[in-house]
């Protein structure tokens, strides 16, 4: 997917500065997406596998451990990625 996105950017007739900016933003989005998927996988593994006998079940464990570093990193990655994506959409719309 990443290589396909880079190929499509290079095919456009836009100037070099625009292509470079888009390539950097797409690279950052892929990194943030990878952090988010990895962190969520780790967090779900902690909730359902490592702490399966938690008193009250997964809902109580989630309430008690929502501020775990893995969950916080996923939330930050999502918010930053959403801001970057919204910025790209607005810049494409108004330019």
FIMAR-928216 format. One line per 4 residues: their letters; for each residue x, y, z of N, C-alpha, C. Coordinates in Angstrom, 1 decimal. Layout:
REM residues N
A) X,Y,Z,X,Y,Z,X,Y,Z ~ ...
REM end
This chain:
REM residues 95
XXXX) 0.8,-1.2,0.0,0.0,0.0,0.0,0.9,1.3,0.0 ~ 1.9,1.2,0.8,2.8,2.4,0.9,3.5,2.6,-0.4 ~ 4.0,1.5,-1.1,4.7,1.7,-2.3,3.7,2.1,-3.4 ~ 2.5,1.7,-3.4,1.5,2.1,-4.3,1.2,3.6,-4.2
XXXX) 1.1,4.1,-3.0,0.9,5.5,-2.7,2.1,6.3,-3.2 ~ 3.3,5.9,-3.0,4.5,6.6,-3.5,4.5,6.6,-5.0 ~ 4.1,5.5,-5.6,4.1,5.5,-7.1,3.1,6.4,-7.7 ~ 1.9,6.5,-7.1,0.9,7.4,-7.5,1.3,8.9,-7.3
XXXX) 2.0,9.2,-6.3,2.5,10.6,-6.1,3.5,10.9,-7.1 ~ 4.4,10.0,-7.4,5.4,10.3,-8.4,4.9,10.4,-9.9 ~ 3.7,9.9,-10.1,3.1,9.9,-11.5,2.4,11.3,-11.7 ~ 2.1,12.0,-10.7,1.4,13.3,-10.9,2.3,14.3,-11.5
XXXX) 1.7,15.4,-12.1,2.5,16.4,-12.7,2.7,17.6,-11.8 ~ 2.5,17.4,-10.5,2.7,18.5,-9.5,4.2,18.8,-9.3 ~ 4.5,19.9,-8.7,5.9,20.3,-8.6,6.6,19.4,-7.5 ~ 7.9,19.5,-7.5,8.7,18.6,-6.6,8.4,18.9,-5.1
XXXX) 8.2,20.1,-4.7,8.0,20.4,-3.3,6.7,19.8,-2.8 ~ 5.6,19.9,-3.7,4.3,19.3,-3.3,4.4,17.8,-3.2 ~ 5.1,17.1,-4.1,5.3,15.7,-4.0,6.1,15.3,-2.8 ~ 7.1,16.0,-2.4,7.9,15.7,-1.3,7.0,15.8,0.0
XXXX) 6.2,16.9,0.1,5.4,17.1,1.2,4.4,16.0,1.4 ~ 3.7,15.6,0.3,2.8,14.5,0.3,3.4,13.2,0.7 ~ 4.6,12.9,0.2,5.3,11.7,0.5,5.7,11.6,2.0 ~ 6.1,12.8,2.6,6.4,12.8,4.0,5.2,12.6,4.9
XXXX) 4.1,13.2,4.5,2.8,13.1,5.2,2.3,11.6,5.2 ~ 2.4,11.0,4.0,2.0,9.6,3.9,2.9,8.7,4.7 ~ 4.2,9.0,4.7,5.1,8.2,5.5,4.8,8.3,7.0 ~ 4.5,9.5,7.5,4.2,9.7,8.9,2.9,9.0,9.2
XXXX) 1.9,9.1,8.3,0.6,8.4,8.6,0.8,6.9,8.7 ~ 1.6,6.3,7.8,1.9,4.9,7.9,2.6,4.5,9.2 ~ 3.5,5.3,9.7,4.2,5.1,11.0,3.2,5.2,12.1 ~ 2.3,6.2,12.1,1.3,6.4,13.2,0.3,5.2,13.1
XXXX) -0.1,4.7,12.0,-1.0,3.6,11.9,-0.3,2.3,12.4 ~ 1.0,2.1,12.2,1.6,1.0,12.7,1.7,1.0,14.2 ~ 2.0,2.2,14.7,2.1,2.3,16.2,0.7,2.0,16.8 ~ -0.3,2.5,16.2,-1.7,2.3,16.7,-2.1,0.8,16.6
XXXX) -1.9,0.2,15.5,-2.2,-1.3,15.4,-1.4,-2.1,16.4 ~ -0.1,-1.8,16.5,0.7,-2.6,17.5,0.3,-2.3,18.9 ~ 0.1,-1.1,19.3,-0.3,-0.8,20.6,-1.7,-1.4,21.0 ~ -2.7,-1.3,20.1,-4.0,-1.9,20.3,-3.9,-3.4,20.5
XXXX) -3.1,-4.0,19.7,-2.9,-5.5,19.8,-2.3,-5.8,21.1 ~ -1.3,-5.1,21.6,-0.7,-5.4,22.9,-1.7,-5.1,24.0 ~ -2.5,-4.0,23.9,-3.4,-3.7,24.9,-4.5,-4.8,25.0 ~ -5.0,-5.2,23.9,-6.1,-6.3,23.9,-5.5,-7.6,24.4
XXXX) -4.3,-7.9,24.1,-3.6,-9.1,24.6,-3.6,-9.0,26.1 ~ -3.2,-7.9,26.7,-3.1,-7.7,28.1,-4.5,-7.9,28.7 ~ -5.6,-7.4,28.0,-6.9,-7.4,28.6,-7.5,-8.8,28.6 ~ -7.4,-9.5,27.4,-8.1,-10.8,27.2,-7.3,-12.0,27.5
XXXX) -6.0,-11.9,27.4,-5.1,-13.1,27.6,-4.4,-13.1,28.9 ~ -3.6,-12.0,29.2,-2.8,-12.0,30.4,-3.6,-11.8,31.6 ~ -4.8,-11.1,31.6,-5.6,-10.8,32.7,-7.0,-11.4,32.6 ~ -7.1,-12.6,32.1,-8.4,-13.2,31.8,-9.2,-13.5,33.1
XXXX) -8.5,-13.6,34.2,-9.2,-14.0,35.5,-9.4,-12.7,36.3 ~ -9.4,-11.5,35.7,-9.5,-10.3,36.5,-10.9,-10.3,37.1 ~ -11.1,-9.9,38.4,-12.4,-9.9,39.0,-13.3,-8.8,38.4 ~ -14.4,-9.2,37.9,-15.3,-8.3,37.2,-15.2,-8.4,35.7
XXXX) -14.2,-9.0,35.2,-14.1,-9.2,33.7,-13.4,-8.1,33.0 ~ -13.4,-8.2,31.7,-12.6,-7.3,30.9,-13.1,-5.8,31.0 ~ -14.3,-5.6,31.2,-14.8,-4.2,31.3,-14.3,-3.5,32.5 ~ -14.2,-4.2,33.7,-13.6,-3.6,34.9,-12.1,-3.4,34.7
XXXX) -11.4,-4.4,34.1,-10.0,-4.2,33.8,-9.7,-3.0,32.9 ~ -10.6,-2.9,31.9,-10.4,-1.7,31.0,-10.6,-0.4,31.7 ~ -11.6,-0.3,32.6,-11.8,0.9,33.4,-10.6,1.2,34.3 ~ -10.0,0.2,34.9,-8.9,0.4,35.8,-7.6,0.7,35.1
XXXX) -7.4,0.2,33.9,-6.1,0.3,33.2,-6.2,1.1,31.9 ~ -7.2,1.9,31.8,-7.3,2.7,30.5,-6.2,3.6,30.2 ~ -5.5,4.1,31.3,-4.4,5.0,31.1,-3.0,4.3,31.0 ~ -3.0,3.1,30.6,-1.8,2.3,30.4,-1.0,3.0,29.3
XXXX) 0.3,2.9,29.3,1.1,3.5,28.2,0.8,3.1,26.8 ~ 0.4,1.8,26.6,0.1,1.3,25.3,-1.2,2.0,24.8 ~ -2.2,2.1,25.7,-3.5,2.7,25.3,-3.3,4.2,25.0 ~ -2.5,4.9,25.8,-2.2,6.3,25.6,-1.5,6.6,24.3
XXXX) -0.5,5.7,24.0,0.2,5.9,22.7,-0.7,5.7,21.5 ~ -1.6,4.7,21.6,-2.6,4.5,20.5,-3.5,5.7,20.4 ~ -4.0,6.3,21.5,-4.8,7.4,21.4,-4.1,8.6,20.8 ~ -2.9,8.8,21.2,-2.1,9.9,20.6,-1.8,9.7,19.1
XXXX) -1.5,8.5,18.7,-1.3,8.2,17.3,-2.5,8.4,16.5 ~ -3.7,8.1,17.1,-5.0,8.3,16.4,-5.3,9.8,16.2 ~ -5.1,10.5,17.3,-5.4,12.0,17.2,-4.5,12.7,16.2 ~ -3.2,12.4,16.3,-2.2,13.1,15.4,-2.5,12.7,14.0
XXXX) -2.7,11.4,13.7,-3.1,10.9,12.4,-4.3,11.6,11.8 ~ -5.3,11.7,12.7,-6.6,12.4,12.3,-6.3,13.8,11.9 ~ -5.5,14.5,12.7,-5.2,15.9,12.4,-4.5,16.0,11.1 ~ -3.5,15.1,10.8,-2.8,15.2,9.6,-3.7,14.9,8.4
XXXX) -4.6,13.9,8.5,-5.5,13.5,7.5,-6.4,14.6,7.2 ~ -7.0,15.3,8.2,-7.9,16.4,8.0,-7.2,17.6,7.3 ~ -5.9,17.8,7.7,-5.1,18.9,7.1,-4.9,18.6,5.6 ~ -4.6,17.3,5.2,-4.5,17.0,3.8,-5.8,17.2,3.1
XXXX) -6.9,16.8,3.6,-8.2,16.9,2.9,-8.5,18.4,2.7 ~ -8.3,19.2,3.8,-8.6,20.6,3.6,-7.7,21.3,2.6 ~ -6.4,21.0,2.6,-5.5,21.6,1.7,-5.8,21.2,0.3 ~ -6.2,19.9,0.0,-6.6,19.5,-1.3,-7.9,20.2,-1.7
XXX) -8.8,20.4,-0.8,-10.1,21.0,-1.1,-9.9,22.5,-1.5 ~ -9.1,23.2,-0.8,-9.0,24.7,-1.0,-7.8,25.1,-1.8 ~ -7.1,24.2,-2.5,-6.0,24.6,-3.4,-6.2,24.2,-4.8
REM end
